[in-house]
Structure formats: structure tokens, C-alpha cells
Amino acid sequence: MFLKKLHSLTLKSFLPPFVATLFISVFLFFLVQIVITYLDEFLGKGLRTMDMVKLFTYAWIAIIPQCIPLAVLLASIMSFGNLAENYELAAMKSSGLSLFSIIKPVFIFILILAGVTFLFNNFVLPVVQLKSQSLLWDIRQKKPAVNIKEGIFYNKIDNYSIRVGKKSQNKDTLRDISIYDHSLHQGNTIQMYANSGKIITTADTSALVLILRDGNRYEEVINYKESSGKKPLSQLNFKQLQVNIELVDFKMKRTDEGSWKGNENMLNIWQIDSVADSITHKISHRFADIKRQVKDNFYYRTLSFNKVKQIAIPINIKQFYDKLNNDEFKRCIDNALNISRTNSSYFDGVIMGGESDRSDFLKFTTEWHKRIVISFACIILFFIGAPLGAIIKKGGLGMPVVVSVFFFLAYYILSEAFTAMAYEGTLPPWQAIWMPLVIFLPISIFLTYKAAKDSVLFDAVNYFEFVGRLFKKNKGA
């Protein structure tokens, strides 16, 4: 019963900082990766609120797995640092509990969290990435909303040119309006002038409604035929005229999500494995085609191979060419050059295709390992954070935040560097993606051992005393 209460206390001390740091880190990553990066592309496009809510929701969900390791590291340092600072950790140890018994409930939670993270990355994240990237692409392709400035012709609406002399202070009323309609593709056949008016965009941005007041409309009758070549002009004086202009290109068009499903980010690990296997077979077929091309279009022709009897007939090349006249010799040379050029072009194409296939294989294989490694990162970083908290004996948002950010930045920089190596093919993807954890594993074992032995790892006095003893030994020598 006593042990259950201690385990409950330990778990309760971990969960609140974990949830808080996860929310804060997701929010910060969201600001940097989405809002700041794409803000310029969102502004001035008249996007619907629902589209923005969908995009931000997808982006928020997609960022969560990236922030879980940081939340685990920071929460473990804060919670166990707080327990050590308040001597609760010392009281638990004095009652006969080892460090491993104390962290056991949190460790079980981390294992469950690692499993849930893997399931999330494998089944939920591909769907979220598919919808997010598709929606983001459509938003980026959408034309900016109509924004007509004073005294400048606005020509971004197809077949129309609009000029506004002046806008009212609240921009509700427009003055001195000129509109040139080129929709008939016969030049400025339709012209409209108005003293005042309003411009309204429909709710779905599919049309622009112009309400013109006190003006004139002029139109050339282009189908009128007369021997003199003159065209009559139709004139309309109006008190109020409504003009509807379609804005088909300004309305956001949704791309078929199926066109994105081949991307490695939109597949689960079994689908990624299947695609990578297909690419491997494709590369093998390319090399088999090279062998066939060399045999059929170079080897046989060069050695004058007898395909019927399947016997190579060796000949004396010098004697063969000596028997030829100038025209025959020239044709032989031209034929040899054509064979060489054809094979050279074929090899270049195969090499380029092989490089593209290899690049795709590296991307898919790298993504396969990234889906799994993040779950193990949670475990490794927990065994760095929990011992560090027990050693530094500081809770709250001071020292724990500094230490956790340092370790996470180190892990993040190493991950990005080795991931770049995986994409470039400098290292095999499995080595590159797992290398940061291989580097951090000895650190986690060392810190856990030191915390279990109640080592004062960050006590500067010990290091000064150690350096002082070394100097004394050197002087004595």
C-alpha cells in the first residue's frame, strides 16, 4: 500500500509538467514551422475561416510527435529535480527504495507513451500529413484576393482592367471608377465610367459585384458590317448599374488527395517497405537491361556474333577493313559511331534513372526508420532527464529548462545532420537515423549509474578539489 502511494506520487509529479511542456513546445514549433514560415502566403488571399482552422489543426497534430521527446526530457528533469529538491527522493531512498523502483511507474508510462507514439506515427500521422500538405498546397496556389489601389489600374482579373480614383475613409465608397472589358478579345470594346460605386466580393469569392452609380457605358458593335469600315458605338447613361465579374481563378480549388499518396510521409511503414522493395527490383531491372543492351547492341555487332549457330566468329579486323573501298569503310565508321552514340545515350539515361531511384529509395528507407526511432528517443531521453533531475536537485523552470534545452538541441542537431547524410547516401539510412541514439545511450547509462550512486556530478567544489589534488601531486613529484 505504501509503495503504491509512492508510485502514485511519482507519477502525479511527472504528468502535469509533461502535459504543460508538451503544449508549450507544440505551440512554439507551430509558430516557427507554420505561422512564421507561411504567414506571407496566407495574408491577402481572402481564405475562409474553416480552411484556416483545418490547416492549423492538421499542422498542430502533425507537430505533436516531434515535441514528445522534448516534453519527456524536460518533464523528467523538472519532476525528479523537484522531488530531490524537496528531499522527497532522499526520503524514498532512505526507506529502502532504489532509484529504479522510484522511477518504475514513470518508466512504464514512458513505455506506453512510446508505443502510442509509434501507432500515432504509423497510422494517424500519414493521414494528417496527406490532408495538411494537400490543403497547404491549394492555399499556396490560390491567387490573392482582389485589392484595388487608388489611381492604379488593376489588371489581375482576366479580361478586365479596373481603376479607382479615390476610396472613402472607410473604403466603402469608391470615386472616379473606370472599367475596361476585354472579355470579347477584341480590344477595349466595352468601357464603363462611373462617378461612384461599390465593389463587393461574394462569400465564396467566386464573383466580384460592382455597383456603379451615375455613369456611362460604351460598347462597339463588332458584328456590324459596312463598306466604310466604320463601327457604330452603343452608349448607355445610367443612374445605377450592376456588373458581375466571375473570379474562377481566385477561388481556391481543392486538389485530389490521391495525387499525394505516393509521398513517403503519407504512407505507413508497411507501405513504405513495399515501395522501397519495388524500387530495389526496379534498380535490379535497370542493371539487367544494361547487360542485355551491351550484349545485343555492342558485343554481338563488334565480334560479328553468329546468332543462329550461337558461335563467335573471330576475324582479323585489319584484314577486314583492308578489303573495303572508301564508301564501305566510311559506312562502317559511321555505323560504329552511331552504335557508340546510341549506347552512350542509353547508359546516360540508365545512370540518371538509377540515381533518381536510389534517391527515392534513400528517402523511403529513411522515413521508415524515422517512424520507429522517435519512440526509442522517448526512452533514452527519459533516462537522461530523470537521473539529471535527481543529480542537480533543482525543480521548476530554472536550471532544468536550461539543461533539457541543451540536451534536446544536441539531439536535434545530431538528428538533422545524420538525416541529411542519410538522404545524401553518405551513410546507410539505418546507421544515420539511429546514430544520435547510439551517442546518447552511453550518456543515459552513465547518468543513471551516477544518480543511483547519489553522485554529486554537478558540484563544482569537487572538481576544484580534484584539480587541487592534481597540482599538489605534480609539485610533490
Secondary structure, DSSP 4 states (H G I P E B T S, - for coil): -HHHHHHHHHHHHHHHHHHHHHHHHHHHHHIIIIIIHHHHHHTTS---HHHHHHHHHHHHHHHHHHHHHHHHHHHHHHHHHHHHHTTHHHHHHHTT--HHHHHHHHHHHHHHHHHHHHHIIIIIHHHHHHHHHHHHHHHHHSPPPP-PPBTS-B--STTEEEEEEEE-TTS-SEEEEEEEE-TTSSSS-EEEEEEEEEEEE-TTSSEEEEEEEEEEEEEE-TT---TT----EEEEEEEEEEEEEE-GGGSPPPPPGGGGTTSGGGS-HHHHHHHHHHHHHHHHHHHHHHHHHHIIIIIHHHTT-BTTTTB-----HHHHHHTS-HHHHHHHHHHHHHHHHHHHHHHHHHHHHHHHHHHHHHHHHHHHHHHHHHHHHHHHHHHHHHHHHHHH---TTSHHHHHHHHHHHHHHHHHHHHHHHHHHTSS-HHHHHHHHHHHHHHHHHHHHHHHHTT--TT-HHHHHHHHHHHHHHHHH-
